[in-house]
């Protein structure tokens, strides 16, 4: 690797971006064609790719010994939270303010970016933390991936995403029962109001919890949590405001209701059956599997002290199923977008998902495409993210070796550039 000058050192620190620069790649994965392009140089202008040409000289950044790819996209993260044992989680709820959690989350964002994930879809945080983080990253105040955020998840009373779950009666009613502004609805009118509240706070999309969940302090992880009239109102209001809708769903009935209502993606999808698969294909909805989260919670369910008594049986029942569900969905031709649910497991370990996908039967190239082309399509960003070609964001990651032969190499990213700025080298 060539010696870096003062300007390049600033790039490595992530504090400056040259108007024009070049990156020499030993080879570059053309994700659309599915082939490696040997010895090419990416020409960058003002943070975007200007051209990709055969290497002729020495560029500003020397990745000539590395395999380069477009920056990865994780379609399901929670940057404002991090998994921890139940005792620590409860202590945090009682003693930490939103400001404390905001400071803690800064490291999560940087760790995610340096793992090679230049774009994420953050699907739910309380107190506007994910929207504030997006603004801070956009202004350069903190280092992190490009963010698309749902703001506060929309749930029903007692449902997965109700912030009052698990609290005493006194605490639940201390500030009044949460309503649409806090992401809790019980009627079609409240559903519309909740969508409008997300628009008001600056969300990029809507996230709903169509069924129970694993980590919420509620007894069921699979029961349906919206009726058809509520779902219809949610989807209609979201479309009015130009939002795409992501639906957390484990149980079969809740999956079917969400798919029939017209959601754009299903997160987890644990107990999908053949009818669900047919609905995915009929409606063109995307599946975001989050195998990593399933594997992690299944493992932690064996530790009597990690999760609460309410959560442990759900983690044990749901977590082990997700990888098998992914395998069936992929084989059936359901559209797959890469997503991990990072935060349920430690941030920065997102690339383990690639190995789990390949282990379940998806070829390495298709796994990478799910985190580039597929994810960009679901985001509605296919014209600027997910590929390295003229007009696209200069998001480049690089590893030593060939990840099409050994997908675990993606867990060892050695170079990360976002919008023409180098954050890891």
C-alpha positions as CSV (number, residue, x, y, z in Angstrom):
1,X,0.0,0.0,0.0
2,X,1.4,3.4,-1.0
3,X,2.4,6.0,1.6
4,X,-0.4,8.5,2.3
5,X,0.1,12.2,2.1
6,X,-1.4,14.8,4.4
7,X,-4.6,15.1,2.3
8,X,-5.0,11.3,2.3
9,X,-4.5,11.2,6.0
10,X,-7.4,13.6,6.5
11,X,-9.5,11.3,4.3
12,X,-8.6,8.2,6.4
13,X,-9.7,10.1,9.5
14,X,-13.0,10.8,7.8
15,X,-12.8,14.5,8.3
16,X,-12.3,15.7,4.8
17,X,-13.4,14.9,1.2
18,X,-11.4,15.8,-1.8
19,X,-13.6,17.2,-4.7
20,X,-11.9,14.8,-7.1
21,X,-10.0,11.6,-6.2
22,X,-9.3,8.1,-7.5
23,X,-9.4,4.7,-5.9
24,X,-7.4,1.9,-7.5
25,X,-9.0,-1.5,-7.0
26,X,-7.2,-4.9,-7.5
27,X,-10.7,-6.0,-8.6
28,X,-14.1,-4.6,-8.4
29,X,-17.3,-6.6,-8.1
30,X,-19.9,-5.6,-10.7
31,X,-22.9,-6.6,-8.7
32,X,-25.3,-6.2,-11.7
33,X,-23.3,-8.4,-14.0
34,X,-22.1,-10.7,-11.2
35,X,-18.5,-10.6,-12.3
36,X,-15.2,-9.3,-11.0
37,X,-13.6,-6.4,-13.0
38,X,-9.8,-6.7,-12.7
39,X,-7.5,-3.7,-12.1
40,X,-9.9,-0.8,-12.3
41,X,-9.9,2.7,-11.0
42,X,-12.9,4.4,-9.5
43,X,-12.9,8.2,-10.4
44,X,-14.8,10.2,-7.8
45,X,-16.1,13.7,-8.0
46,X,-17.9,15.5,-5.1
47,X,-18.7,12.3,-3.3
48,X,-20.2,10.5,-6.4
49,X,-18.7,8.0,-8.9
50,X,-17.7,9.8,-12.1
51,X,-16.4,6.8,-13.9
52,X,-14.9,3.3,-13.5
53,X,-12.0,2.6,-15.9
54,X,-9.0,0.3,-16.3
55,X,-6.2,1.3,-14.0
56,X,-3.5,3.3,-15.9
57,X,-1.4,4.9,-13.2
58,X,-1.3,5.3,-9.5
59,X,-4.5,6.6,-7.9
60,X,-5.0,8.6,-4.7
61,X,-6.0,5.6,-2.7
62,X,-4.3,2.3,-3.3
63,X,-6.5,-0.7,-3.0
64,X,-4.7,-2.6,-5.7
65,X,-4.2,-5.6,-3.5
66,X,-7.9,-5.7,-2.4
67,X,-11.3,-6.8,-3.7
68,X,-13.6,-3.8,-3.8
69,X,-17.4,-3.8,-3.6
70,X,-20.2,-1.3,-3.2
71,X,-20.9,-0.3,0.4
72,X,-23.3,-2.7,2.1
73,X,-26.8,-1.8,3.2
74,X,-28.4,-3.2,6.4
75,X,-32.2,-2.9,6.2
76,X,-32.9,-3.5,9.8
77,X,-30.9,-2.0,12.7
78,X,-31.6,-0.2,15.9
79,X,-28.5,2.0,16.4
80,X,-29.9,3.6,19.6
81,X,-29.9,0.4,21.6
82,X,-27.6,-2.5,22.4
83,X,-28.3,-5.9,23.8
84,X,-27.5,-6.4,27.4
85,X,-28.6,-8.7,30.3
86,X,-32.1,-8.0,31.8
87,X,-30.7,-6.5,35.0
88,X,-28.6,-4.0,33.2
89,X,-31.5,-3.2,30.8
90,X,-33.8,-2.5,33.7
91,X,-31.2,-0.4,35.5
92,X,-30.9,1.7,32.3
93,X,-34.6,2.2,32.0
94,X,-34.7,3.5,35.6
95,X,-31.6,5.6,35.6
96,X,-30.7,6.8,32.1
97,X,-32.2,9.7,30.2
98,X,-32.6,9.9,26.4
99,X,-29.4,12.1,26.3
100,X,-27.4,9.2,28.0
101,X,-28.7,6.8,25.4
102,X,-27.9,9.2,22.6
103,X,-24.3,9.4,23.7
104,X,-24.1,5.6,24.0
105,X,-25.4,5.2,20.4
106,X,-22.7,7.3,18.8
107,X,-20.3,4.4,19.1
108,X,-22.9,2.0,17.6
109,X,-23.1,4.1,14.5
110,X,-19.3,4.4,14.0
111,X,-18.9,0.6,14.6
112,X,-21.6,-0.2,12.0
113,X,-20.0,2.1,9.3
114,X,-16.5,0.6,9.9
115,X,-17.9,-2.9,9.5
116,X,-18.6,-1.9,5.9
117,X,-22.3,-0.9,6.2
118,X,-22.5,2.6,4.6
119,X,-26.3,2.7,4.7
120,X,-28.8,1.4,7.2
121,X,-32.5,1.5,7.7
122,X,-33.2,2.1,11.4
123,X,-36.5,0.6,12.4
124,X,-37.6,2.1,15.6
125,X,-36.4,4.2,18.6
126,X,-38.0,6.0,21.4
127,X,-37.8,9.8,21.9
128,X,-36.7,10.6,18.4
129,X,-33.2,9.3,18.9
130,X,-32.8,7.7,15.4
131,X,-34.0,10.8,13.6
132,X,-31.7,13.0,15.7
133,X,-28.8,10.6,14.9
134,X,-29.6,10.8,11.2
135,X,-29.4,14.6,11.3
136,X,-26.1,14.5,13.3
137,X,-24.5,12.1,10.7
138,X,-25.8,14.2,7.8
139,X,-24.2,17.4,9.3
140,X,-20.9,15.6,10.1
141,X,-21.3,16.0,13.8
142,X,-20.8,12.3,14.3
143,X,-19.5,9.4,12.2
144,X,-22.0,6.8,11.0
145,X,-23.8,5.2,8.0
146,X,-26.3,7.0,5.8
147,X,-29.6,6.5,7.6
148,X,-33.2,6.0,6.6
149,X,-35.4,6.0,9.7
150,X,-38.9,5.0,10.8
151,X,-38.9,7.2,13.9
152,X,-41.1,5.5,16.5
153,X,-42.5,2.1,15.7
154,X,-46.3,2.0,15.5
155,X,-47.9,-0.6,17.7
156,X,-51.2,-1.3,19.6
157,X,-51.7,-1.0,23.4
158,X,-49.7,-3.8,25.0
159,X,-48.3,-4.7,21.6
160,X,-44.6,-5.1,20.5
161,X,-43.5,-1.5,20.6
162,X,-45.7,-0.1,23.3
163,X,-43.2,1.8,25.5
164,X,-45.3,1.1,28.7
165,X,-44.9,-2.7,28.5
166,X,-43.4,-4.3,31.5
167,X,-43.9,-1.3,33.8
168,X,-46.0,-1.2,37.0
169,X,-49.5,0.2,36.8
170,X,-48.2,3.4,38.6
171,X,-45.4,3.9,36.1
172,X,-47.7,3.1,33.1
173,X,-50.1,5.9,34.0
174,X,-47.6,8.3,35.4
175,X,-47.7,10.4,32.2
176,X,-50.9,9.0,30.9
177,X,-51.4,6.1,28.5
178,X,-49.2,6.4,25.3
179,X,-51.1,7.3,22.2
180,X,-50.4,7.9,18.5
181,X,-47.7,10.5,19.2
182,X,-45.8,7.8,21.1
183,X,-46.6,5.2,18.4
184,X,-49.6,3.4,20.1
185,X,-52.9,3.2,18.3
186,X,-56.2,1.3,18.8
187,X,-58.5,2.6,16.0
188,X,-58.2,3.5,12.3
189,X,-58.3,7.2,13.2
190,X,-55.4,6.8,15.6
191,X,-53.5,4.9,13.0
192,X,-53.8,7.8,10.6
193,X,-52.7,10.2,13.3
194,X,-49.7,8.0,14.2
195,X,-48.5,8.1,10.5
196,X,-48.9,11.8,10.4
197,X,-46.9,12.2,13.6
198,X,-44.0,10.2,12.1
199,X,-44.2,12.5,9.1
200,X,-44.1,15.5,11.4
201,X,-41.0,14.3,13.3
202,X,-39.1,13.6,10.1
203,X,-39.3,9.9,9.5
204,X,-38.4,8.4,6.1
205,X,-40.7,5.4,6.3
206,X,-43.2,3.7,8.6
207,X,-42.5,0.6,10.7
208,X,-45.4,-1.3,12.3
209,X,-45.5,-4.3,14.6
210,X,-48.0,-6.7,13.0
211,X,-47.5,-9.4,15.6
212,X,-46.0,-9.8,19.1
213,X,-42.2,-9.8,19.4
214,X,-39.4,-11.6,21.2
215,X,-37.9,-8.9,23.4
216,X,-41.0,-7.0,24.5
217,X,-42.3,-7.6,28.0
218,X,-45.5,-9.3,26.8
219,X,-46.5,-13.0,26.8
220,X,-46.9,-13.7,23.1
221,X,-44.4,-13.2,20.3
222,X,-46.7,-14.3,17.6
223,X,-50.2,-13.0,18.1
224,X,-51.8,-10.6,15.5
225,X,-51.9,-7.1,16.9
226,X,-53.8,-5.0,14.3
227,X,-57.2,-5.7,12.8
228,X,-57.8,-5.2,9.1
229,X,-59.4,-1.8,9.4
230,X,-56.4,-0.5,11.3
231,X,-53.9,-1.9,8.8
232,X,-55.9,-0.4,5.9
233,X,-55.8,3.0,7.5
234,X,-52.1,2.7,8.3
235,X,-51.2,1.7,4.7
236,X,-53.4,4.3,3.1
237,X,-52.1,7.1,5.2
238,X,-48.5,6.0,4.6
239,X,-49.0,6.0,0.9
240,X,-50.5,9.5,1.1
241,X,-47.3,10.7,2.6
242,X,-45.0,8.8,0.3
243,X,-43.9,6.4,3.0
244,X,-43.0,2.7,2.4
245,X,-44.1,0.4,5.2
246,X,-42.0,-2.2,7.0
247,X,-43.9,-4.7,9.1
248,X,-42.4,-6.7,12.0
249,X,-44.1,-10.1,12.0
250,X,-43.5,-13.5,13.4
251,X,-46.9,-15.3,13.5
252,X,-48.6,-16.6,10.4
253,X,-51.9,-14.8,10.7
254,X,-50.3,-11.5,11.3
255,X,-48.0,-12.1,8.4
256,X,-51.0,-12.7,6.1
257,X,-52.9,-9.7,7.3
258,X,-49.9,-7.4,6.7
259,X,-49.1,-8.8,3.3
260,X,-52.8,-8.5,2.2
261,X,-52.9,-4.9,3.4
262,X,-49.9,-4.1,1.1
263,X,-46.8,-3.6,3.3
264,X,-43.6,-3.2,1.4
265,X,-41.5,-5.5,3.5
266,X,-41.8,-8.1,6.2
267,X,-39.2,-8.2,8.9
268,X,-38.4,-11.6,10.4
269,X,-41.3,-13.5,8.9
270,X,-40.6,-16.5,11.2
271,X,-43.7,-18.7,10.7
272,X,-44.6,-17.9,7.1
273,X,-46.4,-20.7,5.4
274,X,-47.0,-21.5,1.7
275,X,-49.9,-19.0,1.5
276,X,-47.6,-16.3,2.9
277,X,-45.0,-17.1,0.3
278,X,-47.7,-16.8,-2.4
279,X,-48.7,-13.4,-1.1
280,X,-45.1,-12.2,-1.1
281,X,-44.8,-13.1,-4.7
282,X,-48.2,-11.8,-5.7
283,X,-47.7,-8.4,-4.1
284,X,-44.0,-8.0,-4.8
285,X,-43.3,-7.5,-1.1
286,X,-39.7,-8.0,0.2
287,X,-38.5,-10.3,3.0
288,X,-35.9,-9.0,5.5
289,X,-34.9,-12.2,7.4
290,X,-32.7,-11.1,10.4
291,X,-31.1,-14.5,10.9
292,X,-28.4,-13.0,13.1
293,X,-31.0,-11.8,15.6
294,X,-32.7,-15.2,15.6
295,X,-29.4,-17.0,16.2
296,X,-28.4,-14.6,19.0
297,X,-31.6,-14.7,21.0
298,X,-31.8,-18.5,20.7
299,X,-28.3,-18.8,22.2
300,X,-29.0,-16.3,25.0
301,X,-32.3,-18.1,25.8
302,X,-30.1,-20.8,27.3
303,X,-28.8,-18.3,29.9
304,X,-31.3,-18.0,32.7
305,X,-30.0,-14.6,33.7
306,X,-29.9,-12.9,30.3
307,X,-33.5,-12.4,29.4
308,X,-36.6,-12.0,31.6
309,X,-38.9,-15.0,32.3
310,X,-41.4,-13.5,29.8
311,X,-38.8,-13.2,27.1
312,X,-36.8,-16.5,27.4
313,X,-39.5,-18.9,26.2
314,X,-40.2,-16.6,23.2
315,X,-36.5,-16.4,22.3
316,X,-36.2,-20.2,22.5
317,X,-39.3,-20.8,20.4
318,X,-38.8,-18.1,17.7
319,X,-35.1,-17.6,17.3
320,X,-34.1,-21.0,16.0
321,X,-36.8,-20.9,13.2
322,X,-35.7,-17.9,11.2
323,X,-32.8,-19.4,9.3
324,X,-35.0,-22.3,8.1
325,X,-37.7,-19.9,7.1
326,X,-35.2,-17.9,5.1
327,X,-34.0,-21.0,3.3
328,X,-37.6,-21.9,2.2
329,X,-38.4,-18.3,1.2
330,X,-35.3,-18.0,-0.9
331,X,-35.9,-21.4,-2.6
332,X,-39.4,-20.3,-3.4
333,X,-38.3,-17.1,-5.1
334,X,-39.3,-14.5,-2.5
335,X,-37.4,-11.2,-2.9
336,X,-34.8,-10.9,-0.2
337,X,-33.3,-7.7,1.2
338,X,-30.4,-8.0,3.7
339,X,-31.2,-7.1,7.3
340,X,-29.9,-8.2,10.7
341,X,-31.8,-6.5,13.6
342,X,-28.4,-5.3,14.9
343,X,-28.9,-4.0,18.4
344,X,-30.6,-7.3,19.3
345,X,-27.0,-8.5,18.9
346,X,-23.9,-6.4,19.2
347,X,-23.4,-3.7,16.6
348,X,-20.6,-4.1,14.1
349,X,-21.2,-7.9,13.7
350,X,-23.7,-7.3,10.9
351,X,-21.6,-9.2,8.3
352,X,-22.2,-12.5,10.1
353,X,-25.6,-12.4,8.3
354,X,-23.9,-13.1,5.0
355,X,-22.4,-16.4,6.3
356,X,-25.8,-17.4,7.7
357,X,-27.5,-16.8,4.4
358,X,-24.9,-18.8,2.5
359,X,-25.1,-21.6,5.1
360,X,-28.9,-21.7,4.4
361,X,-28.4,-22.2,0.7
362,X,-28.0,-18.7,-0.9
363,X,-25.0,-18.3,-3.2
364,X,-22.4,-15.8,-2.0
365,X,-23.1,-13.4,-4.9
366,X,-26.8,-13.4,-4.2
367,X,-26.2,-12.7,-0.5
368,X,-24.0,-9.7,-1.5
369,X,-26.7,-8.5,-4.0
370,X,-29.3,-8.7,-1.2
371,X,-27.2,-6.1,0.7
372,X,-26.6,-3.9,-2.4
373,X,-29.0,-4.1,-5.3
374,X,-31.9,-5.6,-3.4
375,X,-31.7,-3.4,-0.4
376,X,-31.3,-0.3,-2.6
377,X,-34.5,-1.3,-4.5
378,X,-36.5,-1.7,-1.3
379,X,-35.2,1.7,-0.1
380,X,-36.3,3.3,-3.4
381,X,-32.7,4.3,-4.0
382,X,-31.7,2.1,-7.0
383,X,-30.5,5.1,-8.9
384,X,-27.8,6.1,-6.4
385,X,-27.0,3.2,-4.0
386,X,-26.1,-0.4,-4.2
387,X,-23.7,-0.3,-7.2
388,X,-20.5,1.4,-8.3
389,X,-21.2,3.2,-11.6
390,X,-21.4,6.8,-12.8
391,X,-23.8,8.9,-10.8
392,X,-23.9,6.6,-7.7
393,X,-22.6,7.5,-4.3
394,X,-18.9,6.7,-3.8
395,X,-19.5,4.1,-1.2
396,X,-16.7,1.5,-1.4
397,X,-15.7,-1.4,0.9
398,X,-12.7,-3.7,0.3
399,X,-11.4,-7.0,1.7
400,X,-8.4,-9.2,1.1
401,X,-9.3,-12.3,-0.9
402,X,-12.4,-13.4,-2.7
403,X,-15.6,-13.3,-0.7
404,X,-17.4,-15.2,-3.5
405,X,-15.3,-18.1,-2.4
406,X,-15.2,-17.4,1.3
407,X,-18.1,-15.2,2.4
408,X,-16.7,-14.9,6.0
409,X,-14.1,-12.5,4.5
410,X,-16.8,-9.8,4.7
411,X,-16.4,-9.9,8.5
412,X,-12.9,-8.5,8.0
413,X,-13.5,-5.4,6.0
414,X,-10.2,-3.4,5.7
415,X,-11.4,-0.3,3.8
416,X,-14.5,1.8,4.0
417,X,-15.4,4.8,2.0
418,X,-18.8,6.7,2.2
419,X,-19.6,9.5,-0.1
420,X,-16.0,9.8,-1.1
421,X,-14.7,10.0,2.4
422,X,-12.4,7.3,3.8
423,X,-13.4,6.1,7.3
424,X,-11.3,2.9,7.5
425,X,-8.0,2.0,5.9
